[in-house]
Amino acid sequence: MTIQLVTYNSLKYLPDCLKSIFSQTYRDFQVLVIDNNSQDGTVDYLRQNFPQVTVFQNHKNLGFAAAHNQGIELLHSPYVVFSNVDILLEPDWLEQVMAKVEDPRFERFGAFGGKLFQLKVINLENHELEKTDSIDSCGLKLFRNHRVEELGAGQSGSDFPVDQEVFGLTGALVLYRRQTLMDCKLNTKTSPRGEYFDPDFFFYKEDVDLAWRARLLGWNALMVASAKAYHIRTLKAVSGRGVNRIIGARKKQSKLARYYSYRNHGFLIVKNEFKQNLIKDGLIIFGYELKKMAYILIFEWSSLKAIWERLALLPKMLEKRKIILNRAKIGPDAIRRWYLKV
C-alpha cells in the first residue's frame, strides 16, 4: 500500500499528519510525498526528519491532480491512499478500512473512506489542534441541479453510525484499489500517457470527477463508520437556498478556489453526465448555472476567465466524455438514483 501526499508549502501541517500516519496499527505501507516546488523548506524537513518517506520533487507547481497522477505511476502497490496534509488519522484508520477492502463482500467496491471529522486549529505553530465531534465528510452527495456537497457536513458524530455505500468519497482522504484506478485511466490525444485525476482541473473537484468515473465503470464506494480521521477545513457547510446559498458558499472561498470551483464544475457535468439525465433535469441545471453566472458577472469579475476557459477547453472535455461514456457499464437511471431533491 502507498499513502500518497501532495505538498505545496505545506510544512506547517506535515509534522502532525505524518506522526498520525506512522502511528497506524496497520503497518504494511509506504509513504510517498510529491512536492510541487515548495519554498518553505518542506523537502529538507522531510529528508531530515522522515528519511523513510519517499520524496519526488517537481520544479514547478503542477497542481493536485497532475502530482497525484505522477505518484500513481511511480509506485505500483495494489492500494493507494490519497491524503491531504491537513489530516490526522486515528491509529486504527488503516486497520478498519483494510478489513473492508479485504472482505470478499466488497470486491466490487473500488474506493473506501471513513468518517471524517472537523479538526479545529488552536495554534498550528505549537501543534495545538482540537478534535471535534462535528462531521467534515462521510462521502459525496449529489443533487438534481448537479450541486455536489460533502455528506453529513456539520452534523453530529453520532450520525451515520454504520457503514454505508456512498456515491463517492472526498479526495481529502480516500483509499482506491489500483485496479479501479487503472480502469479509470484515460488515454487521449492530449494525454497519450494517460490520466487518473484530470490534470486540466489543476485542483478542486478532481476527486468528484474520479469518483463519478469510477461509478460509471461499475465500481462502488464505501464509507467505513469505524474508521475515523480529522480534517482542517477552512470552508464550512453553507445553509440556505437558491441565490443565498450560492452567495454564502462563494464568499467563504478564496478567489482561486472560486475560480476553479466554477470552471471545473462545468467540466464535471460535460465529462460524466448522460444526455438522458441532462434532458430530464435540464431546466433545474440551467437555472442553477444561470444564478452562478449572474453572480460572477455582477459581483465576481475575478472569475470571469473561468467562463472563457469552460468554452476554450470544451473540445478536450468532449473528447474525454466520448471515451468515458462509451466505456460506461451502468446507465442513466443508475446514476439518477443518487440525486437528491434540491
VENFENDA-V46929 format. One record per residue. N is the residue number from 1. RES is the residue in one letter. SS is DSSP state (~ for helix, > for strand, _ for the rest). PSI is psi as a letter, one per 40 degrees, with the letter a starting at -180 (NA if undefined). OMEGA is omega in whole degrees, -180 to 180 (999 if undefined). Layout:
{{N & RES & SS & PSI & OMEGA} {N & RES & SS & PSI & OMEGA}}
This chain:
{{1 & M & _ & i & 174} {2 & T & > & h & 170} {3 & I & > & h & -167} {4 & Q & > & h & 179} {5 & L & > & i & 172} {6 & V & > & h & -179} {7 & T & > & i & 171} {8 & Y & _ & g & -175} {9 & N & _ & f & -172} {10 & S & _ & e & -173} {11 & L & ~ & d & -177} {12 & K & ~ & d & -179} {13 & Y & ~ & d & -167} {14 & L & ~ & d & -177} {15 & P & ~ & d & -178} {16 & D & ~ & d & -180} {17 & C & ~ & d & -177} {18 & L & ~ & d & 177} {19 & K & ~ & d & -180} {20 & S & ~ & d & 178} {21 & I & ~ & d & -177} {22 & F & _ & e & 174} {23 & S & _ & e & -177} {24 & Q & _ & i & 177} {25 & T & _ & d & 174} {26 & Y & _ & h & -167} {27 & R & _ & e & -173} {28 & D & _ & g & -180} {29 & F & _ & i & 171} {30 & Q & > & i & -178} {31 & V & > & h & 178} {32 & L & > & h & 175} {33 & V & > & h & 173} {34 & I & > & h & -176} {35 & D & > & h & -177} {36 & N & _ & f & 176} {37 & N & _ & f & 177} {38 & S & _ & i & 179} {39 & Q & _ & e & -176} {40 & D & _ & e & 179} {41 & G & _ & e & -178} {42 & T & ~ & d & -175} {43 & V & ~ & d & 178} {44 & D & ~ & d & 179} {45 & Y & ~ & d & -179} {46 & L & ~ & d & -177} {47 & R & ~ & d & -179} {48 & Q & ~ & d & -172} {49 & N & ~ & d & 180} {50 & F & _ & g & -178} {51 & P & _ & e & 179} {52 & Q & _ & e & 179} {53 & V & _ & h & 173} {54 & T & > & h & -177} {55 & V & > & h & 173} {56 & F & > & h & -172} {57 & Q & > & h & 173} {58 & N & _ & i & -179} {59 & H & _ & e & 171} {60 & K & _ & i & -180} {61 & N & _ & h & -179} {62 & L & _ & e & -176} {63 & G & ~ & i & -177} {64 & F & ~ & d & -173} {65 & A & ~ & d & -177} {66 & A & ~ & d & 180} {67 & A & ~ & d & 177} {68 & H & ~ & d & 177} {69 & N & ~ & d & 176} {70 & Q & ~ & d & -178} {71 & G & ~ & d & 180} {72 & I & ~ & d & -179} {73 & E & ~ & d & -176} {74 & L & ~ & d & -179} {75 & L & _ & i & -170} {76 & H & _ & f & 178} {77 & S & _ & i & -176} {78 & P & _ & e & 179} {79 & Y & > & i & 178} {80 & V & > & h & 173} {81 & V & > & h & 174} {82 & F & > & h & -178} {83 & S & > & h & 168} {84 & N & _ & i & 179} {85 & V & _ & e & 180} {86 & D & _ & f & -178} {87 & I & > & i & 168} {88 & L & > & h & 179} {89 & L & > & h & 166} {90 & E & _ & i & -173} {91 & P & _ & d & -177} {92 & D & _ & e & -177} {93 & W & ~ & d & -179} {94 & L & ~ & d & -180} {95 & E & ~ & d & -180} {96 & Q & ~ & d & -179} {97 & V & ~ & d & -177} {98 & M & ~ & d & 176} {99 & A & ~ & d & 178} {100 & K & ~ & d & -180} {101 & V & ~ & d & -176} {102 & E & _ & e & 177} {103 & D & _ & h & -178} {104 & P & ~ & d & 179} {105 & R & ~ & e & -175} {106 & F & ~ & f & -177} {107 & E & _ & d & 178} {108 & R & _ & e & 173} {109 & F & > & h & -176} {110 & G & > & e & -179} {111 & A & > & h & -178} {112 & F & > & h & 176} {113 & G & > & i & 180} {114 & G & > & a & 177} {115 & K & > & h & -176} {116 & L & > & h & -179} {117 & F & > & i & 178} {118 & Q & > & h & 179} {119 & L & > & h & -177} {120 & K & > & h & 179} {121 & V & > & h & 174} {122 & I & > & d & 176} {123 & N & > & h & -173} {124 & L & _ & d & -179} {125 & E & _ & d & 179} {126 & N & _ & e & 179} {127 & H & _ & f & 177} {128 & E & > & h & -178} {129 & L & > & i & -178} {130 & E & > & h & 177} {131 & K & > & h & -180} {132 & T & > & i & 177} {133 & D & > & e & -179} {134 & S & > & h & -175} {135 & I & > & h & 172} {136 & D & > & d & 179} {137 & S & > & h & 169} {138 & C & _ & e & -178} {139 & G & _ & a & -180} {140 & L & > & i & 175} {141 & K & > & i & -177} {142 & L & > & i & 178} {143 & F & > & i & -178} {144 & R & _ & d & 177} {145 & N & _ & e & 178} {146 & H & _ & e & 167} {147 & R & _ & i & 180} {148 & V & > & h & 180} {149 & E & > & i & 175} {150 & E & > & h & 180} {151 & L & _ & h & 176} {152 & G & _ & e & -176} {153 & A & _ & h & 178} {154 & G & _ & e & -179} {155 & Q & _ & i & -179} {156 & S & > & i & 178} {157 & G & _ & e & 178} {158 & S & _ & e & 176} {159 & D & _ & i & -178} {160 & F & _ & f & -174} {161 & P & _ & e & -176} {162 & V & _ & i & 177} {163 & D & _ & i & 175} {164 & Q & > & i & 175} {165 & E & > & h & 179} {166 & V & > & i & 179} {167 & F & _ & d & 179} {168 & G & _ & a & -175} {169 & L & _ & i & 180} {170 & T & _ & i & 178} {171 & G & _ & e & 177} {172 & A & _ & d & 178} {173 & L & > & h & -178} {174 & V & > & i & 174} {175 & L & > & h & 175} {176 & Y & > & i & 167} {177 & R & > & i & 176} {178 & R & ~ & d & 179} {179 & Q & ~ & d & 178} {180 & T & ~ & d & 179} {181 & L & ~ & d & 180} {182 & M & ~ & d & 176} {183 & D & ~ & d & -176} {184 & C & ~ & e & -176} {185 & K & _ & h & 180} {186 & L & > & h & 172} {187 & N & _ & h & -177} {188 & T & _ & i & 179} {189 & K & _ & d & -178} {190 & T & _ & e & 179} {191 & S & _ & g & -174} {192 & P & _ & d & 179} {193 & R & _ & e & 176} {194 & G & _ & i & 179} {195 & E & > & i & 177} {196 & Y & _ & c & 165} {197 & F & _ & i & -178} {198 & D & _ & h & -179} {199 & P & ~ & d & 177} {200 & D & ~ & e & 176} {201 & F & ~ & d & -177} {202 & F & _ & c & 168} {203 & F & _ & i & 179} {204 & Y & _ & h & 177} {205 & K & _ & e & 174} {206 & E & ~ & d & 177} {207 & D & ~ & d & 177} {208 & V & ~ & d & 179} {209 & D & ~ & d & 180} {210 & L & ~ & d & 179} {211 & A & ~ & d & 180} {212 & W & ~ & d & -180} {213 & R & ~ & d & 178} {214 & A & ~ & d & 180} {215 & R & ~ & d & 176} {216 & L & ~ & d & 180} {217 & L & _ & e & 174} {218 & G & _ & e & 177} {219 & W & _ & h & 179} {220 & N & > & i & -179} {221 & A & > & i & -176} {222 & L & > & h & 170} {223 & M & > & h & -179} {224 & V & > & h & -170} {225 & A & > & d & -177} {226 & S & > & e & -180} {227 & A & > & h & -172} {228 & K & > & h & 176} {229 & A & > & i & -174} {230 & Y & > & i & -172} {231 & H & > & h & 173} {232 & I & _ & h & -179} {233 & R & _ & h & 179} {234 & T & _ & d & -180} {235 & L & _ & h & -179} {236 & K & _ & i & 177} {237 & A & _ & i & -178} {238 & V & _ & h & 178} {239 & S & _ & i & 179} {240 & G & _ & i & -178} {241 & R & _ & i & 172} {242 & G & ~ & b & -176} {243 & V & ~ & d & -179} {244 & N & ~ & d & 178} {245 & R & ~ & d & -179} {246 & I & ~ & d & -179} {247 & I & ~ & d & -179} {248 & G & ~ & d & -178} {249 & A & ~ & d & -174} {250 & R & ~ & d & 178} {251 & K & ~ & d & -178} {252 & K & _ & e & -178} {253 & Q & _ & i & 171} {254 & S & _ & i & 179} {255 & K & ~ & d & -179} {256 & L & ~ & d & 180} {257 & A & ~ & d & 178} {258 & R & ~ & d & -180} {259 & Y & ~ & d & -177} {260 & Y & ~ & d & 178} {261 & S & ~ & d & -179} {262 & Y & ~ & d & -178} {263 & R & ~ & d & -173} {264 & N & ~ & d & 177} {265 & H & ~ & d & 176} {266 & G & ~ & d & 179} {267 & F & ~ & d & -179} {268 & L & ~ & d & -179} {269 & I & ~ & d & -178} {270 & V & ~ & d & -174} {271 & K & ~ & d & -163} {272 & N & ~ & e & -173} {273 & E & _ & h & 177} {274 & F & _ & i & 178} {275 & K & ~ & d & -179} {276 & Q & ~ & d & 180} {277 & N & ~ & d & 177} {278 & L & ~ & d & 179} {279 & I & ~ & d & -178} {280 & K & ~ & d & -176} {281 & D & _ & e & -174} {282 & G & ~ & d & -178} {283 & L & ~ & d & 180} {284 & I & ~ & d & 179} {285 & I & ~ & d & -178} {286 & F & ~ & d & 179} {287 & G & ~ & d & 180} {288 & Y & ~ & d & -179} {289 & E & ~ & d & 179} {290 & L & ~ & d & 179} {291 & K & ~ & d & 179} {292 & K & ~ & d & -180} {293 & M & ~ & d & 179} {294 & A & ~ & d & 179} {295 & Y & ~ & d & 180} {296 & I & ~ & d & -178} {297 & L & ~ & d & -177} {298 & I & ~ & d & -169} {299 & F & ~ & e & -167} {300 & E & _ & g & -177} {301 & W & ~ & d & 180} {302 & S & ~ & e & -180} {303 & S & ~ & e & -178} {304 & L & ~ & d & -180} {305 & K & ~ & d & -179} {306 & A & ~ & d & 178} {307 & I & ~ & d & 179} {308 & W & ~ & d & -178} {309 & E & ~ & d & 174} {310 & R & ~ & d & -180} {311 & L & ~ & d & -177} {312 & A & ~ & d & -178} {313 & L & _ & e & -178} {314 & L & ~ & d & 179} {315 & P & ~ & d & 178} {316 & K & ~ & d & -179} {317 & M & ~ & d & 178} {318 & L & ~ & d & 175} {319 & E & ~ & d & 179} {320 & K & ~ & d & 179} {321 & R & ~ & d & -178} {322 & K & ~ & d & 180} {323 & I & ~ & d & -176} {324 & I & ~ & d & -175} {325 & L & ~ & d & 174} {326 & N & ~ & d & -180} {327 & R & ~ & e & -175} {328 & A & _ & h & 180} {329 & K & _ & e & 175} {330 & I & _ & i & -176} {331 & G & _ & a & -177} {332 & P & ~ & d & -177} {333 & D & ~ & d & 180} {334 & A & ~ & d & 175} {335 & I & ~ & d & -177} {336 & R & ~ & d & -178} {337 & R & _ & e & 179} {338 & W & _ & e & -175} {339 & Y & > & h & 177} {340 & L & > & i & 178} {341 & K & _ & i & -179} {342 & V & _ & NA & 999}}
